[in-house]
Each structure stands twice: as structure tokens, then as C-alpha cells.
Amino acid sequence: MNGTMAASSHRIMLGPLVAAIDQGTSSTRFLVFNSKTAELLSHHQVEIKQSFPKEGWVEEDPKEILQSVYECMERTCEKLTQLNIDISNIKAIGVTNQRETTLVWDKETGEPLYNAIVWLDLRTQSTVERLINKTPGRNKNHLKHKTGLPISTYFSAVKLRWLMDNVDEVREAVVCHRAMFGTVDSWLIWCLTGGKKGGVHCTDVTNASRTMLFNIHTMDWDPELCKYFGIPMEILPRVRSSSEIYGLMKSGALSGIPISGCLGDQSAALVGQMCFQDGQAKNTYGTGCFLLRNTGPKPVMSDHGLLTTVAYKLGRDKPACYALEGSVAIAGAVVRWLQDNLGIIGSSEELEKLAASVGTSYGCYFVPAFSGLYAPYWEPSARGIICGLTQFTNKSHLAFAALEAVCFQTREILDAMNQDSGIPLTQLQVDGGMTSNRLLMQLQADILCIPVVKPSMPETTALGAAMAAGAAEGVSVWSLSPEDLSEVTSEKFEPQINPEESEFRYARWKKAVQKSMNWETTEPVGNGNGETSIFSSAPLGFYIMGSMLMLVGARYLAGHD
């Protein structure tokens, strides 16, 4: 009786709530926050299947992504009802998403025309090499003055180009003016606001800035960039700010609620960590690792391999803020690889136990360049290596080396950021799924030689999207003015090893990185359907030819005994 009374009186006290859809590379979450206290009230999470149809290819099913969003919404609403929290108090929904992942769908049927090509996917490597070879001086930064980005497999334009070149359904839909392109945010917002029955086709400035088709100075699609990649502008979504009402939910328990916030996941984490001042930075440990530093209202170009990206634009009439970004492709993904591909751990918790049992990698270094190397190298030819092995090395050392790899990669992008800004960070704010690994956090502090600060509420990405949604004009239930932002409780990890040891290990890591480079060097030879011949890799071609000649020779010799 008292419990029910307390719950119902608690319900009245809550005030306006704001929800966030957090659609990441490996999972989808729906979370509901109290807009006055930023407290997380309830959430639900669903894993997303990734498919790897060929080596280097990474895809996800757009319908599964959408279905996972509906499932998370329904289950979270059920949980809130069980907590006696009235879901009609949810005043707005924000969207945050894995960036760059590329989708094309038919606006008349609402059907996806191919799987989503995930940001990590490498099938466009030969396209990228061809584009770079065509630029003056073979310069991968040829478009950087407009986009802030190097020409790389990472960004959407080359993925979209591949779809138009290799998928008949996409090519036909483009010709017939039925195709719509979008990153994950655009696909979700279009579907949730009605789909083929009047859905809103839009994206926000942060997601648009990751396509290589967006001019970060004019803050709009760039006709010259679209022409460069051969992309018709009519298939692109309309670019909006990160905080405004895009449209209303059209179905389910939350029908009629405005979708009013949209930020790429790394921008959302920057907002959720309250990094609104020039010079504030955060590092997110998810599938990849992303260090963003707010550079204020002017885009700063990096001389050390970092990206220039749009951090946020929190309102139609508000100025855009920019960030320098260090992007690492493989962080949490290495845990999944050790689990799914090698089977040496059953869960991410087990990785921490294994690594802690030895407390050292014993000279073993693991460079997880599964998708080439991202910042600061931008070297698509690199591949993963494990080196420094001895007969003493066991799976525990490998587990430790995998955690160290995440920390070393962060050190490389932090060094680049400190060089670019000239003002070294004195501590690192962190968030993301991997930050629950305490050994990783301590290792990170040791390798950086600065404290690592982790908020006690780890869902900063979703919080950022909720803040943008709640602050939107016409919703206005969340104030972003500094005096109204709630104080964040956090935990601090101080460096515990001497800097000399840290530097020694880092120098060894850099040596290992050099050994991972220039592995896949030649431009693949297509066989007309986007496939690559095994002979396209010179070393493999020689190896196979050599093996065949040896076999023939052996047969010949055997016949002459």
C-alpha cells in the first residue's frame, strides 16, 4: 500500500520527461530521462546483427534496425508503466545514431533497396584509391578544405557511389526518381514520421558533415562535391539543425510526440558530457573510439590527421559549433572479435578478468587494424597484427594487449589533438560501453599520464540527444543554459605507473603500428560485379602461383622416380 502511494506521489513529482533513441553499431537503445534532473528513469536495449558477406564487408538490415527501435520503445514504455510513471509525460524524442552508415530506400514502397553499408565497411577501398590517384599530387586531403575530411572508405559518399554502381535496384530507383538516401538518423526519422505516407526526409548538420557531400562552411550540401561523386542532389535529405521539431511520431504508444533532436552519436556524447566550451573534450569507447574537442564557432583544420567536424547546432537560429575529432575504427569491436571469432572469451566481463589475471601483455602488441588505420594515419592498406609473441604468451596476455591497444590508439589521437591545439588536455572525460571496464580505465590513465574522468551515468550519448530534443523551440522543457545544467557525479582514475615505463610501451606500440601498414597495397582488379579476384593482392597472387608451380614440379619429379 505504502509502496503504491509512494510510487504514485513520485509520479506527480517527475515533471516533463524526454526520450532518446540511441541506434548504435552493435545495439539499439531507447532511454527516458527526467528533463529537470537528467536522471535516467528507464531503458531497454536490443542487439543488432552484423553480417560480413565478404572479407572487409560489413552490413546491417535496415528493417531489423527499425524493428529494434520499435521493440525498445514498447518495452521501455512497459517498464515505465510498471514503475507507475505516466508515459504521457514524455514531451519529446531525440535521435542519435551510428554515423556514416549508408542506406538507400524506395520512397513509394518504403522498402530498403539494399542492406545498410556500415561505416567500418571496406568494399570501397578500390574506389577510394582511384579517386585519390585522380587528385593533384595523389592527395587524400583534396576535399578537406570543404568537408574537413580525407577521402576514405569511412564516409558515406563513396558507399553511396558503390550502391549506385553495383546494385541494379538502387540504380533504377535513382533513374526513376524514387530513391532516397540517408544515414541511419534519416531512415529512422522518415519511417517514424509516416514513411511512404508523408514521412519527413531530413538529417542534421552533424550527420550531414560525415557524408563528404556537405560543405562545413556554407552548412549545406555542396553542388561541386555532389558532382565530384556523381550523386544527384534530389536523393539527399534536407539538412536541419540538431535541435528543432522535425515531425511527429505516427504510430505506437508515443504517437503524436515530436521528434525534435538529432545528433550523430559522437556529437551527442559531446553534448551529454556538457562540453559546450571551446577546448573541452570527451572520448567515447564504443565499437570504435572517438575523441572530440570543441573548437567553438570556427572550424579548425588539423595538421596531424584529425577530422574537422560539426559538433552541434542547437537550434535553427543558433550558431554551429565545430570540433576536432580523432576517430579509431576498432575499440569495443576487438572484444567482439576475441569473443566471436577466436572464442577465447565468453563475454566482455571475462576479458577484464583474463587481462587482470596477468596484469601485463608480456611484450605482446596487438594492432587491430581490421578496417585499415583511421586517425591519425588514414591508411586503408593496414591490417591487424599481433607481434612480440613468445612461447610464454597465452590468451591472458593477448586479452591485456587488446585492452592496451584501445589505450594506445587513444594516446595517438590525444597527442595529435594536443599538437593541433597547442594546449594539452589536463584530464580526459570518457564515456561509452567499455568504460565499465575498470582495468581499461586505469590502463588509459597510465598510458596517457593524465587522470581519466568517468561520469557515474554512462549513457551520455543518449543524454545528449535527449537534451537537444528537450531544448528545441516548441518543446522547451530542458534548459541548456550553464546555470541550469545538473552537476555530474564522476569517478577519477589517476595514473599509477612512472612516465618512463609508459613512454617505453608507447614507443613499442608505434613500432608495431609501422609493421601493420602497407599490407593490402594493390588496387583490386574487379571482375565486373564489384567482386575482387584473389590475384589482385600481389603477395597472395605470387604465393598461389608459386604453390601451383611447386605442385606441378613435385608431380613432375614424382613421375621421374
N, C-alpha and C positions, 0 to 999 in steps of 0.2 A: 504493500500500500504506500509506504513512505517512498520507496524507490520510484513508483509511478508518479507520485506527487512531485518528487524532485525532478524527474525527467520532464514532466510537462511544464514545470515552472522554469526549468533550464531552457526549454524550447522558446519560451517567450523572451528570454534574455538575449538570444543569439543575434537578432537583427539580421541585416541582409547577408546572404551567402553568395559566393561566386564560385563557379566550377571551372575546371580546366581539362581539356583533352590533351594528353601527352602521348603522341604517337611516335615512338622511338624505333630504332632499327631492329631491336630484338623483342620489344614488347609494347603493348598499348596500355595506358592507364587513364582512369577518369578519377579526378580528385575534387573534393569540395572543401572550400576554405571559408572561415568567418572573416568577412571583409574588415571588421573593426580590430581584430587581434592577430590576423594572419595565421590563426590556428587551423591545422588540418583536422577536419571532422571525420571524414571517411573517404575510402578509395577502393578501387578494385583494379586488378591487373590481369592481362591475358598475354601469354607468349605468342610471338609471331614466327611462323615457319619461314626459313630462308631456303631457297633452292639454288643449287650450284650446277646448272645443266651442263656446263663445260668448264674446263680449267680457267680460273680467273673471272668467271661469270657469276654474278650474284643477283637473284631476282626475288620478288615477293608478289603475292597475289593481291591486286587492288581490292577485290571483293572480300577477301579474308581480312584485310586491313579495316575496311568499312564495317564488316560484321563485328570485328573485335571492339570497335568503338561503341556500337550499339549494345553489345553484351556488357561492356564495362559500365556504361551509363545505367542500364537496367539494374545490374547487380548493386551498384553504389546507391541508387535510389531505394532499393530494398533495404540495404543496410541502414540508411538514414531513417527510413520509416521504423525499423526495429529499434533505433535509438530514440524514437519519438521526436524526430526532427522533421519539421514540415518542409517538403521539397518545393512548395510554392514560394519559399523564402529565397530560392535560387534566382537571382536577378539578372545574371549574365553568364555567358560561357566563353572562355578563351581557348584558342587552339595553339599548340606548339608541336613541332614535328621534326623528324629527321630531315635534314636539308639535302638539296641537290637531287635526291631520288626522283626519277623522271617517269611520268605517266602520260599516256595519250588515250582519250576515250571518244566515243561517238556521241555527239550532243543530242541526236534524235532517239537513239535506243538507250542511251545511258550506260552502254556496255564498254568496259575497257577493251582496247584493241590489241593489247599485249600485256604481259606482266610488267610490274614496276621494275625499272632497272635501278638497282640500289647504288648509292653514292660510291661504295667500295669497288664496284664492278670495273673490270679492266679490259672489256672487249673492244673498247675504243682506242686502245694503245696505238694501233697502226694508223688510225685517223689522226691522232694527235701528232705522231711522228711526221706524217705527211704535211699537216698544217704548219708545224714548226719549220720543216725543211723549205716551205714556200716563203717564209718570212725573211726580211733582210737580215743577213748575218745569223740565220737559224736561231732566232731569239725567242725563247719561250715566254718572255715578258712583253711580246709585241703589242698585246691588247691591254696591258696593265694600266696604262695612263687613263683608260676609260673605265675598266672593270675592277681594278685593284687586284686582279687575279692572274696567275700564269696560265698558259694553255696547258690543260691537264685533263686526264681521264675523270678526275674528281667532279667536274662541274656539269651542269645539265645540258648545255648546248650541244656538246659532242654526242651525248647519249640520245638526244632528240634527233640529231642528224643520222645516227646509226639506225634508229627506228624507221625514219623516212626512207633510208636507202635499202633496208633489209627486210622490212615487214610489209607485205603486199596490202594488208588491211589498213595499215597506217597511211601508206602512200595514196591509196584510193580515197580514204576519208579526207585527206588534205586536198586532193584534186576536186572532190565533190563538196568542199566547204562544210564538212560535217565534223572535222577533227577539232578537239580541244586538247591543248597541252596544259599541264600543271605539275607543280611539285605536290607533295602529299597534302599540304595545307589546302591547296586549291581543290583537289579531288574531294577532300572531306567537306569543305565548306559548300561546294557545289551540290554534293549529294544531300547534306543535312538541311540545306535551304530549299530543297524541292527537286533537285536533279533535273531530269528532262522536262519537268513541269515548272519551269521558271527559276531553276537554281541559279545562284549568284556565282559567276565565274570571276574570281579575284584572287590576288595574292597580296602579301605585304612587302614593304621595301626590304626587309631583312632577307626574306626568302628569294625575292627577285634578284638581290645583289649576288646570289650564288649561282646564277644561270650562265654567266658570261655573255648575256644579251642585254644587260642593264647598265646604263651609264650612271655611275655613283655620284657624278657632279650635277647632271640635269635631273637626276632621280626619276628617270623613266626609261622605257625600252628605247634602245638606240637603233635607228634605221640602218646605219652603216654596219653595226655588229650583226644585225639580223641578216643583212645581205651577205656579209662575210661567211656566215654559216649556212646561208641558203634557207633561212627559216621565214615562212610567211607570217607577218605580224598579226594577221587576223586570228591565228590559233592561240595567241598568248592571252593570259588572264589580265584583267585590269589591275594596275598597281595601286594599292591603298596604303594608308598609314597603319601602324601596328596597333592603334587603339581608336576604333570607331565602329559604329554598328554597320556590319556588312549585310546582315539579313537575319531572319528569324528561323528558329528550329521548326520544321514542318511535320514532325511525327514523334511518336513516343510520349513518355510521361512528361518530357520537358518541352513539348510543343508550344510555340509562341514565345519562348525565351530568346532574347537577342544573342547572336554570336558577335562579340564586339572587341575581341582581342586576337591578334595573330602575330606570332614571332617564331622564327627559326629557333630550334632548341638551344643553341649556344647563346643567342641573344637573350632568350627568355631567362637563362640561368644568370646572365649578367644583371638583368633587371631584378630577378629574385634575390640575388646577393646584394642588392641595393648599390651597385657600382655606378652611381649617377655622376660622379665627379671625374674630371679629366685625371688620368693616372691610376684610377682604381682598376683592379684586375681580379679575375677568377679563373680557376682551372677545373674543368668538368671531366670526370673519369667515367665514360660510358663505353660503348662499343669501341669508339676511338677516344682520343684525349684532346681537349680543346682549351687553349689558354687565350682569353680575350682581355685586352686592356683598353679601357675607354680613352679615346683621344679627343673627346669634345666635338664641337660643331664643324671641325675641318678634317677632311681625310688626310692621313699621314701615310706616305709611301715608304715601304720598308726597303732597306739596302741589304737585309740579311735573311731573305727568304720567307718573310711573313706575308700574310694576306692583308689587304685593306678591305674592310667590310662595313656594311651599315649595321650599327649596333641596335638602333631603335629609332622610331619616330612616333612619340606617344601622343598622337592627335593630329587631325588634318592640318591645323594651323600652327602646330608646334615645329620647332626646327629638328632636323635629323641629327642624330649623334653617330659618330663613327668609331670603329675600333680597329686595332691591330690584332690579328689572330694568328696563333701558331696551331696548326692542325696536324695531329698524329693519327694515322689511319687505324692502328691496331693497339688497343689497350685492353678493355674487357674482352674483346674478341679472342685474345690469346688464351684466356681462361676457358672459353667455349671450345677452342681448338684442342687444348690439352684434355678436355673432358670428352668431346665428341669424336675427335679424330684419333687421338693416341690412347684414350681410355685410362690415363694414369690417375685421374681423379673422378669422383662421382658427383662433386658439387663444388661451387666456388669456395665454400667454407673449408672444404677439405684441402684446397690449395694453400690456404693460410696455415693450416696445421702442419702440412708436409714441409712447407718452407721454414716454418718456425722450428721444426724438429732439428734442422741442421744449422740455421742461423747464418749461412754463408752459401755462395754459389760455388765455392772452392775453385775459383778461376774459370768457371764456365760462363760464357756470354751468349745471350740469345737475342738476335736482331730479328724481330717478327715482321720483316718487310713483305708480308703476304701480298699486298697490293702495291708493291713498289714502296718508295720512301716519300712521305709528304714533307711538311716543313722540317727543317729549313732547306732540305736538299732538292725536293721536287724531281726525284729520279725514278721514273717509271720502270727503268731496266733492273732495279734492285729486286732481290728475292730474299726470303728468310734464310738465316743461317744460325746454327748453334756451333760455337767453336770453343777451344780451350778444354776439350774433353780429355779425360784420362781414364784409366781402368777404375779409378776410385769414384768417378762421377756416378751418381744414381739419380733416381727420379726426384728426390727431395731437392737436390742441388739444381735440377732443371726447373723445378717449381720456384725456387728462390730467384733463379736467373730470369724467369718470366716476369716476376714482380719487379725486379731491378730494372728490366727493360722499359717498363712503363715509367719508372722514375728517371732513368737516363734520358729518355725521349723528352720528358717534361723539362729536364735540365737544359737540353739543347734549345728548345723553343724559348725558355726563360732567358737564357744567355743572349739569344738573338733579340729578344724584346728589350732587354736592358741596354744592348748596344744601340738599338734604333732610337730609344727614348733618351738615353744618356742619364736616366735617373733609375738606379737599380731598385727593384722591389725589396722591401724590408721584411715582408712576410707574404705568404701565398694563401689566398682564400680558396677553398676547394669544395666541390660537391659532386654528386653523381653516385651511381650504384656501388662502385668499387671503394668508395670512401668508408664503407662499413668494415673494410679490412684494415685492422689497426696496425698490423705489421707493415702493410704498404704505406700507410700514412707516416709511420716512424722512419721507414726507409727513405721516403720522399724528403722529409726534413733533413735527414743525414746527407743525402746526395746533393741537395740544394744549399746546405749550410745556412738556411733561414727557417724560422718557425712556419709550420703549416697549420692553418686555422679552419676547422670544420664546423659548420653550423649544426646544432643538435637536431634540426628538422631538415633532413637531407633532400627533400623534394623541391629544390629551389627552381628547377626548370618549370614545373607546373605552377609554382607560386608566381613566377614572373608573368606567365600567360594570364593567370587569374587577376593579377594587379592591373595589367593592360586592359583587360575586359571590364573590370570594375570601375576603372578610372575614365572609361570612354564617355564622351558627351552623349547625354540622353540616358546614361545609366548612373554615373557619378555616385557610386556607393563606396569607392575606395580612393582615399586621398593619397597622392604621391608627393605631397609637399614634405620636405625633410622633417619638420617638427611632428608630423603625424605618423611617420613610419615607425612600426613597432621595433623595439630593441630586440636584436637577435642574440640568443644564447649560443655559445660555441665552446669547442674544446680545442686546446692548443697542443701541438706536438713540437717539442724543441729538439734541435739537432743534438745527438749524443755521441758522435764519433769525431775524431780530430780531422780538421780540414785536409791535412796531408793525405790521409787514407782515402778520403772522399775523392780528392783530385787524381790519385793513382788509379782508382777504379774507373773514374770517368774517362781518363786517357786510354785505358784498355778498351772501354766501350767504343770510343771513337775509332780505334784501330779495327775493331770488329765490323763497324758500320762500313768502313772503306772496303772490307772484304766482301760485303754483300752487294756491292754496286756492279753495274755493267754485266749482269748475269744474262738477261734476255736482251740481246743487243740488236739483232737484225729486224728490219720491218717485216712482219709476217706476209707470206705470199698467200693471198686469198684464192679459193677455188671457185669463186663466183657466187657463193651463197653465204658469204660472211664467215665461212669456216677457214681455218688455218691449217696448212699442211705441217706435219711434224718435221719436214725437211726445212721449214722456214727458220728454225733455230740452227745456226751453223754448227755449233758443237754437237747437237743431237744428230744432225744430218750426217756429219763425219763419223760419229760413233756408230750409227746404224749401217752406213755404207761399209765402214771398216769391219764391223761384225759380220756382215754378209760376205765380204771378200775372204775373211778368215774361215768362215764356214765352208765356202766353195773350195778354198785352198786345202782345208782339212779333208774334205771329201775326196779331192783330187789325190792328195798324198795317201789317204787310206786305200784308194783304188790301186796304188802302185806298190803295195807291200809285197 
